[in-house]
Amino acid sequence: MGKKVPVIVGFAGFSNTGKTTLISNLIPFFTKKGLKVATLKHAGQGFDMDRPGKDTHKHKSAGASSVMIVGPDTMALIRDMEERPLVPDMVGTYLADADIVLVEGFKSQDHPKVEVLGDDPAARPRLAVDSGLVAVVGDQEIEAGVPVFSPSNPEGLAQWIEKTFLDKGR
C-alpha cells in the first residue's frame, strides 16, 4: 500500500477578499470530522517571524542557512531558499502527515484552486479552469463554469470539498 498523499486545495484572490477568514472557517468543519488539517500561506511581500535578540535570530544573523526551533508541542523552520519550491514539494516534505492542506495564495502553481472574490459586486474570476480553478466564492451573480459558493456559507463549500476531493481517497 502506497504512502498517503494529502489533498491540496488552494484559495486565491486579491488582498482583503476574505481568503484567510474563509480558510479559518473551513478548518473546524474538517477537524470535527477527525481530519488532520494543515495550512500553507504564501507571503508575497516576505515576512519575518524571528525577532531580534532571540536565539534563533542570533543564529540566522550569524550566517546559518537554516534555523529550526522545537518546543514541547510546536516547531518552526526558517530556511534560505535559492528558488521558490512547488506546493506539492512543500506539502510532501513538511506537511505529509495531514489529510488536507488548505493553501492560501500560490495562484500560479498547479493545484486545485478556489478563487475568493470578496465583496466587490463587479469582481469576476480571473483564474481559468485550465489554471486549476475548481470553484468560486463570492456573492456576485456570475457564471463561472465552476460551482459558486457564498462566503456566508463556508459549510456548503466544505461539504463540496469533502465530496469532490476527500471522498475519492477513502
LINSUL-V434440 format. One record per residue. RES is the residue in three letters. SS is DSSP state (helix for helix, strand for strand, loop for the rest). PHI is phi in whole degrees, 0 to 359 (NA if undefined). PSI is psi in degrees with one decimal (none if undefined). Layout:
RES|SS|PHI|PSI + RES|SS|PHI|PSI
This chain:
MET|loop|NA|132.7 + GLY|loop|284|166.7 + LYS|loop|290|136.6 + LYS|loop|294|135.2 + VAL|loop|249|127.5 + PRO|loop|297|147.9 + VAL|strand|286|135.3 + ILE|strand|245|125.6 + VAL|strand|228|122.1 + GLY|strand|263|158.6 + PHE|strand|229|119.8 + ALA|strand|235|157.8 + GLY|loop|159|170.9 + PHE|loop|293|166.9 + SER|loop|300|145.3 + ASN|loop|64|31.5 + THR|loop|261|-6.0 + GLY|loop|106|15.4 + LYS|helix|299|-49.4 + THR|helix|297|-43.1 + THR|helix|298|-44.2 + LEU|helix|299|-48.4 + ILE|helix|300|-42.8 + SER|helix|298|-32.0 + ASN|helix|281|-25.6 + LEU|helix|281|-34.6 + ILE|helix|307|-50.2 + PRO|helix|300|-33.2 + PHE|helix|302|-47.3 + PHE|helix|286|-38.4 + THR|helix|292|-33.4 + LYS|helix|296|-22.7 + LYS|loop|271|6.8 + GLY|loop|83|12.6 + LEU|loop|272|146.4 + LYS|loop|269|117.2 + VAL|strand|253|134.6 + ALA|strand|237|155.7 + THR|strand|235|152.6 + LEU|strand|225|119.8 + LYS|strand|245|130.8 + HIS|loop|272|128.0 + ALA|loop|249|87.3 + GLY|loop|301|-29.0 + GLN|loop|265|6.7 + GLY|loop|85|174.1 + PHE|loop|199|165.5 + ASP|loop|216|102.9 + MET|loop|267|-4.1 + ASP|loop|262|142.7 + ARG|loop|246|139.4 + PRO|loop|306|140.1 + GLY|loop|96|-21.7 + LYS|loop|279|154.0 + ASP|helix|302|-43.4 + THR|helix|296|-36.6 + HIS|helix|295|-40.9 + LYS|helix|297|-41.5 + HIS|helix|297|-46.4 + LYS|helix|294|-42.5 + SER|helix|295|-28.2 + ALA|loop|283|-10.9 + GLY|loop|120|2.9 + ALA|loop|296|135.7 + SER|loop|280|-24.2 + SER|strand|221|139.4 + VAL|strand|226|126.7 + MET|strand|239|135.1 + ILE|strand|241|135.4 + VAL|strand|232|125.9 + GLY|loop|250|-170.3 + PRO|loop|301|-33.6 + ASP|loop|217|15.5 + THR|loop|216|160.8 + MET|strand|211|158.9 + ALA|strand|215|148.2 + LEU|strand|233|128.9 + ILE|strand|246|122.4 + ARG|strand|217|135.3 + ASP|loop|290|148.5 + MET|loop|229|139.9 + GLU|loop|277|-32.6 + GLU|loop|212|156.7 + ARG|loop|292|125.2 + PRO|loop|287|159.7 + LEU|loop|280|148.7 + VAL|helix|306|-49.8 + PRO|helix|300|-33.2 + ASP|helix|292|-43.0 + MET|helix|295|-42.7 + VAL|helix|298|-47.1 + GLY|helix|296|-32.9 + THR|helix|276|-44.2 + TYR|helix|249|-20.4 + LEU|loop|233|21.7 + ALA|loop|295|-18.4 + ASP|loop|276|-2.6 + ALA|loop|279|156.9 + ASP|loop|273|-36.4 + ILE|strand|217|139.0 + VAL|strand|242|120.7 + LEU|strand|263|116.9 + VAL|strand|255|126.9 + GLU|strand|254|118.0 + GLY|loop|95|-151.1 + PHE|loop|53|40.8 + LYS|loop|295|-20.9 + SER|loop|270|-4.2 + GLN|loop|272|165.7 + ASP|loop|265|91.9 + HIS|loop|201|161.3 + PRO|loop|300|135.9 + LYS|strand|229|141.0 + VAL|strand|254|122.5 + GLU|strand|270|128.5 + VAL|strand|257|118.9 + LEU|strand|270|-21.4 + GLY|strand|80|-161.3 + ASP|loop|257|11.1 + ASP|loop|286|114.6 + PRO|loop|297|-18.5 + ALA|loop|267|-4.6 + ALA|loop|294|140.5 + ARG|loop|227|152.9 + PRO|loop|301|138.7 + ARG|loop|255|-20.8 + LEU|loop|276|149.4 + ALA|loop|257|155.2 + VAL|helix|305|-38.1 + ASP|helix|287|-5.2 + SER|helix|262|9.5 + GLY|loop|104|1.4 + LEU|strand|297|124.0 + VAL|strand|241|-18.5 + ALA|strand|196|164.6 + VAL|strand|229|143.4 + VAL|strand|242|120.2 + GLY|strand|178|155.7 + ASP|loop|270|-0.4 + GLN|loop|291|150.1 + GLU|loop|276|102.7 + ILE|loop|222|156.9 + GLU|loop|248|110.0 + ALA|loop|252|-10.0 + GLY|loop|79|1.8 + VAL|loop|220|166.0 + PRO|strand|301|142.6 + VAL|strand|243|129.8 + PHE|strand|239|147.5 + SER|loop|280|140.1 + PRO|loop|296|-19.2 + SER|loop|276|0.7 + ASN|loop|231|64.4 + PRO|helix|296|-26.2 + GLU|helix|294|-36.6 + GLY|helix|298|-42.4 + LEU|helix|294|-42.9 + ALA|helix|299|-41.9 + GLN|helix|296|-39.6 + TRP|helix|295|-42.9 + ILE|helix|299|-43.9 + GLU|helix|300|-48.9 + LYS|helix|293|-41.1 + THR|helix|282|-38.5 + PHE|helix|245|-42.1 + LEU|helix|279|-38.6 + ASP|helix|295|-23.8 + LYS|helix|294|-31.0 + GLY|helix|268|0.2 + ARG|loop|265|none
